[in-house]
Amino acid sequence: MMLSTVPDGDRQEMLRLTVAAPSMHNTQPWRFRFRGWVVEVYRDRERELPAEDPGRRMLFVTMGAAIFNLRVAAAYLGYGSHVHQLRDRRKPDLVAEVELSGPRVEPLAALAPAILRRRTNREPFTDQRVPDDVRRRLEDAARIETAELQWLERPSRRWWLQMATNEAVAADDGSTVRTAERSRWVGGDRKLDGVPSSALGPLPAGGTTVVRDLAATAADEARIVAAFEREPQMAILATRYDGPLEWLRAGQAMERVLLEATAHGVSTSLLNQVIEHEGLRWQINDPLGPWRRPQAVIRFGYGPPVPATPRRPIADVLLPDDPEQEISAGPDLEVRTNDRA
């Protein structure tokens, strides 16, 4: 007999893996509702970053990462999944619906063990190069999700990224509203969300911007200084087009790349300051290649183990089943629909 909805045990496990997705400053700006065999994915406006992410680009990338984890979790539990990215005027914060089916065997299930092992690693990496075959696997992971992973091999491209990142850092540090917003989410001993001081890593020697310095307090700014890798292995995740639909796709591609890297023992961190500044993003395009829209900057390598950042309880992100209950009010999302197996 077909069940009318997903069993409670599967819901809990599905969301436990889903909420392990990365988010800017670990704000975890998502909520979920089960409606029969459909999982509704909502944005949580109270956890958005209007100063640092005014266009909500990184919000949608984050939501895409959570959606990908949900797809992997569903596969791990034996369900198929079909993603609908859409707008519902009655539910203005609804970002996507993930329709479940089953039972079926999904290759995505192989990535499930990597979800809880994935970390944002802000520690120094060794100078060991990521093998070519692993790089190709990461490129394929992005391509499957209709994105492109561009390795920054030429010194000129790394230099442009460095210059653009320096400008973004200066703009961040010079904005009182940005630094105030960051201080709400970064530093100290955090139990449910945000980035604790223990996850910030050391300051890079020589003032290079190999990792993002999120320090928001005087104590965090006084962290130890350490030497990082001489030639960081960086890549840009890009899409052909831009807009909320592409940002959701980019988030799924980004998370697939991060999980694939984790599965192969590769550490990762994000260096997205320049992505967050619309006036600087164009500077990191490849002038010799086709025009692409950068959506994330990823650092790869081999670093020491780091602890997980905190996560909210499932009860905090799980909405009641009642489909008539009011969700929230706010401006509508862009009218776009995308179906994906």
C-alpha positions as CSV (number, residue, x, y, z in Angstrom):
1,M,0.0,0.0,0.0
2,M,1.4,3.4,-1.0
3,L,2.0,5.7,1.9
4,S,0.3,9.2,1.8
5,T,3.5,10.9,2.8
6,V,7.2,10.4,3.6
7,P,7.6,8.5,6.9
8,D,8.8,10.5,9.9
9,G,12.1,8.7,10.2
10,D,13.0,9.3,6.5
11,R,12.0,13.0,6.9
12,Q,14.4,13.4,9.9
13,E,17.3,11.7,8.1
14,M,16.6,13.6,4.9
15,L,16.7,17.0,6.6
16,R,19.7,16.0,8.8
17,L,21.7,15.7,5.6
18,T,20.1,18.6,3.8
19,V,20.9,21.2,6.4
20,A,24.6,20.2,6.3
21,A,24.9,22.4,3.2
22,P,27.2,25.4,3.3
23,S,25.7,28.9,3.6
24,M,27.2,32.4,3.8
25,H,28.3,33.0,7.4
26,N,26.5,29.7,8.2
27,T,23.1,31.6,8.5
28,Q,21.2,28.5,7.3
29,P,18.5,30.5,5.6
30,W,16.1,27.7,4.8
31,R,12.9,26.0,5.9
32,F,11.2,22.9,4.6
33,R,7.7,21.5,4.4
34,F,6.5,18.0,3.5
35,R,3.3,18.0,1.4
36,G,2.6,14.4,0.6
37,W,5.6,13.3,-1.6
38,V,6.7,16.8,-2.2
39,V,9.3,18.7,-0.2
40,E,8.8,22.4,-0.4
41,V,11.9,24.5,0.1
42,Y,11.5,28.0,1.5
43,R,13.9,30.9,2.1
44,D,14.0,32.3,5.6
45,R,14.1,36.1,5.3
46,E,15.1,36.6,8.9
47,R,18.4,34.8,8.1
48,E,19.2,36.7,4.9
49,L,22.1,39.2,4.7
50,P,20.7,42.5,3.1
51,A,24.0,44.4,3.6
52,E,26.5,41.8,2.3
53,D,24.1,40.1,-0.1
54,P,21.8,42.8,-1.3
55,G,20.9,41.1,-4.6
56,R,20.4,37.7,-2.8
57,R,22.7,36.0,-5.2
58,M,24.5,34.1,-2.5
59,L,21.1,33.3,-0.8
60,F,20.0,31.4,-3.9
61,V,23.3,29.7,-4.3
62,T,23.0,28.6,-0.7
63,M,19.4,27.3,-1.4
64,G,20.7,25.4,-4.4
65,A,23.3,23.7,-2.2
66,A,20.6,22.6,0.2
67,I,18.5,21.4,-2.7
68,F,21.4,19.3,-3.9
69,N,21.9,17.7,-0.5
70,L,18.2,17.0,-0.4
71,R,18.5,15.2,-3.7
72,V,21.5,13.1,-2.4
73,A,19.7,12.4,0.8
74,A,16.6,11.2,-1.1
75,A,18.8,8.9,-3.2
76,Y,20.5,7.5,-0.1
77,L,17.1,6.6,1.3
78,G,16.0,5.0,-1.9
79,Y,13.8,7.7,-3.4
80,G,14.0,9.3,-6.8
81,S,13.7,13.1,-6.9
82,H,12.6,15.7,-9.4
83,V,13.2,19.4,-8.8
84,H,10.8,22.1,-9.8
85,Q,12.1,25.7,-9.4
86,L,9.1,28.0,-9.5
87,R,7.1,30.8,-8.1
88,D,3.8,30.5,-6.2
89,R,2.2,33.9,-5.5
90,R,0.4,32.4,-2.5
91,K,3.8,31.4,-1.0
92,P,6.2,34.1,-1.9
93,D,9.2,32.5,-0.1
94,L,8.8,29.2,-1.9
95,V,12.0,28.6,-3.8
96,A,11.6,25.1,-5.1
97,E,9.6,21.8,-4.8
98,V,11.4,18.5,-4.7
99,E,9.0,15.8,-5.8
100,L,10.0,12.4,-4.5
101,S,9.3,9.0,-6.0
102,G,10.5,5.5,-5.3
103,P,11.9,3.1,-4.8
104,R,14.7,3.5,-7.3
105,V,18.5,3.3,-7.4
106,E,20.1,6.7,-7.8
107,P,23.9,7.2,-8.4
108,L,23.7,10.3,-6.3
109,A,23.5,8.0,-3.2
110,A,27.2,7.4,-3.4
111,L,27.8,11.1,-2.3
112,A,25.8,10.8,0.9
113,P,28.7,9.8,3.1
114,A,30.6,13.0,2.0
115,I,27.8,15.3,3.2
116,L,28.6,15.2,6.9
117,R,32.4,15.0,6.2
118,R,32.4,18.2,4.1
119,R,33.9,21.2,5.8
120,T,34.9,24.8,5.0
121,N,38.6,24.4,5.7
122,R,40.3,27.8,6.4
123,E,43.6,26.2,7.5
124,P,46.8,26.2,5.4
125,F,46.9,23.5,2.7
126,T,50.0,21.6,1.6
127,D,51.6,22.2,-1.7
128,Q,50.4,18.8,-3.0
129,R,48.7,19.2,-6.3
130,V,45.2,17.7,-6.8
131,P,45.6,14.9,-9.3
132,D,44.5,15.4,-12.9
133,D,42.0,12.6,-12.7
134,V,40.4,14.1,-9.6
135,R,40.2,17.5,-11.3
136,R,38.4,16.0,-14.2
137,R,35.9,14.4,-11.8
138,L,35.3,17.8,-10.3
139,E,34.9,19.3,-13.7
140,D,32.4,16.6,-14.6
141,A,30.5,17.2,-11.4
142,A,30.0,20.8,-12.3
143,R,29.1,20.0,-15.9
144,I,26.4,17.5,-14.9
145,E,24.6,20.4,-13.1
146,T,24.9,22.7,-16.1
147,A,27.8,24.7,-14.7
148,E,31.5,25.0,-15.6
149,L,34.5,24.7,-13.3
150,Q,37.4,26.8,-14.5
151,W,40.8,26.1,-13.0
152,L,43.0,29.2,-12.6
153,E,46.2,27.9,-14.0
154,R,47.5,31.1,-15.7
155,P,49.3,33.5,-13.3
156,S,47.5,36.4,-15.0
157,R,44.1,35.0,-14.0
158,R,45.3,34.4,-10.4
159,W,46.6,37.9,-10.3
160,W,43.3,39.4,-11.5
161,L,41.5,37.4,-8.8
162,Q,43.9,38.6,-6.2
163,M,43.4,42.2,-7.2
164,A,39.7,42.0,-7.4
165,T,39.6,40.2,-4.0
166,N,41.7,42.9,-2.4
167,E,39.2,45.5,-3.6
168,A,36.3,43.5,-2.3
169,V,38.0,43.1,1.1
170,A,38.7,46.9,1.3
171,A,35.1,47.6,0.4
172,D,33.8,45.2,3.1
173,D,36.1,46.6,5.8
174,G,35.1,50.1,4.9
175,S,31.4,49.5,5.2
176,T,30.0,49.8,8.7
177,V,26.7,48.1,7.8
178,R,28.5,45.1,6.3
179,T,30.8,44.7,9.3
180,A,27.9,45.1,11.7
181,E,26.0,42.5,9.9
182,R,28.9,40.1,9.9
183,S,29.5,40.6,13.6
184,R,26.0,39.2,14.2
185,W,27.0,35.9,12.7
186,V,30.7,35.5,13.2
187,G,32.9,35.0,16.2
188,G,32.6,33.6,19.7
189,D,31.3,30.2,20.8
190,R,28.2,29.4,18.7
191,K,25.9,26.5,19.3
192,L,23.3,26.6,16.5
193,D,24.4,28.8,13.6
194,G,27.0,31.3,12.5
195,V,30.8,30.8,12.3
196,P,32.5,30.3,15.7
197,S,35.9,31.7,16.3
198,S,37.3,28.1,16.3
199,A,36.4,27.8,12.6
200,L,38.2,31.0,11.4
201,G,41.6,29.5,10.9
202,P,44.9,31.5,11.2
203,L,45.6,34.8,9.4
204,P,47.7,34.3,6.2
205,A,51.3,35.5,6.4
206,G,52.1,38.4,4.1
207,G,48.6,39.7,3.9
208,T,47.6,37.4,1.0
209,T,43.9,36.6,0.5
210,V,44.1,32.8,0.1
211,V,41.3,32.4,2.6
212,R,38.5,34.7,3.7
213,D,39.2,36.5,7.0
214,L,35.8,36.8,8.7
215,A,37.1,38.3,11.9
216,A,34.4,40.5,13.4
217,T,35.9,41.1,16.9
218,A,39.2,42.3,18.3
219,A,39.9,38.9,19.7
220,D,39.4,37.2,16.3
221,E,41.6,39.8,14.6
222,A,44.5,38.8,16.9
223,R,44.6,35.2,15.7
224,I,47.9,33.6,15.0
225,V,49.6,34.1,11.6
226,A,50.5,31.1,9.5
227,A,52.1,30.4,6.1
228,F,49.7,29.2,3.5
229,E,50.4,27.3,0.2
230,R,52.7,29.1,-2.2
231,E,50.4,28.4,-5.3
232,P,46.8,28.0,-4.1
233,Q,44.7,25.7,-6.4
234,M,41.7,27.8,-7.2
235,A,38.8,27.4,-9.6
236,I,35.8,29.5,-10.6
237,L,32.4,27.9,-10.8
238,A,30.5,29.7,-13.6
239,T,27.2,29.5,-15.4
240,R,26.2,30.6,-18.9
241,Y,23.4,32.9,-17.8
242,D,22.6,34.9,-14.7
243,G,19.6,35.4,-12.4
244,P,17.8,33.5,-9.6
245,L,17.3,30.3,-11.7
246,E,21.0,30.1,-12.6
247,W,22.0,30.9,-9.0
248,L,20.0,27.9,-7.8
249,R,21.6,25.8,-10.5
250,A,25.0,27.1,-9.5
251,G,24.4,26.2,-5.9
252,Q,23.6,22.6,-6.8
253,A,26.7,22.4,-9.0
254,M,28.8,24.0,-6.3
255,E,27.7,21.4,-3.7
256,R,28.2,18.5,-6.1
257,V,31.7,19.7,-6.7
258,L,32.4,20.1,-2.9
259,L,31.0,16.7,-2.1
260,E,32.9,15.1,-4.9
261,A,36.1,16.7,-3.6
262,T,35.3,15.5,-0.1
263,A,34.8,12.0,-1.3
264,H,38.3,12.1,-2.9
265,G,39.9,13.4,0.3
266,V,40.3,17.0,-1.0
267,S,39.8,19.9,1.3
268,T,37.8,23.0,0.1
269,S,37.0,26.6,1.1
270,L,35.2,29.4,-0.6
271,L,36.6,32.8,-1.4
272,N,33.5,34.6,-2.6
273,Q,34.1,38.3,-1.6
274,V,34.5,39.3,-5.2
275,I,31.4,37.4,-6.3
276,E,29.4,39.4,-3.7
277,H,30.4,42.8,-5.3
278,E,28.6,43.2,-8.7
279,G,31.1,45.8,-9.8
280,L,34.0,43.4,-9.4
281,R,32.6,40.1,-10.6
282,W,33.4,40.8,-14.3
283,Q,37.1,41.1,-13.5
284,I,37.6,37.4,-12.8
285,N,36.1,36.3,-16.2
286,D,38.6,34.6,-18.6
287,P,39.3,37.3,-21.3
288,L,40.5,34.5,-23.6
289,G,37.5,32.3,-23.1
290,P,33.7,32.4,-23.7
291,W,31.8,34.8,-21.5
292,R,30.6,33.2,-18.3
293,R,28.9,34.4,-15.1
294,P,31.1,33.6,-12.1
295,Q,29.0,32.2,-9.2
296,A,31.7,30.9,-6.7
297,V,35.4,30.9,-6.1
298,I,36.6,27.6,-4.7
299,R,40.0,26.8,-3.2
300,F,41.1,23.1,-3.3
301,G,44.0,21.2,-1.6
302,Y,45.0,19.1,1.3
303,G,44.5,20.5,4.8
304,P,44.3,19.2,8.3
305,P,41.0,18.0,9.8
306,V,38.7,20.8,11.0
307,P,35.5,20.6,13.2
308,A,32.0,21.0,11.8
309,T,30.2,24.3,12.2
310,P,27.0,24.1,14.3
311,R,23.6,23.3,12.8
312,R,20.1,24.2,13.9
313,P,17.8,21.4,15.2
314,I,15.5,19.9,12.6
315,A,12.5,21.2,14.5
316,D,13.6,24.7,13.8
317,V,13.6,24.3,10.0
318,L,10.7,21.9,9.6
319,L,7.4,23.6,8.9
320,P,4.0,22.0,9.8
321,D,2.3,19.9,7.2
322,D,-0.8,22.1,7.0
323,P,-0.5,23.6,3.4
324,E,-3.0,26.4,4.3
325,Q,-0.8,27.8,7.0
326,E,0.6,31.3,6.2
327,I,4.3,31.1,5.5
328,S,5.5,34.7,5.1
329,A,5.0,37.9,3.3
330,G,7.4,39.6,0.9
331,P,8.2,40.4,-2.7
332,D,7.6,37.7,-5.3
333,L,10.5,35.7,-6.8
334,E,11.3,35.9,-10.5
335,V,8.9,33.9,-12.7
336,R,11.1,31.0,-13.8
337,T,10.4,27.2,-13.9
338,N,13.0,24.4,-14.3
339,D,12.5,20.7,-14.1
340,R,15.4,18.4,-13.4
341,A,15.6,14.7,-12.8
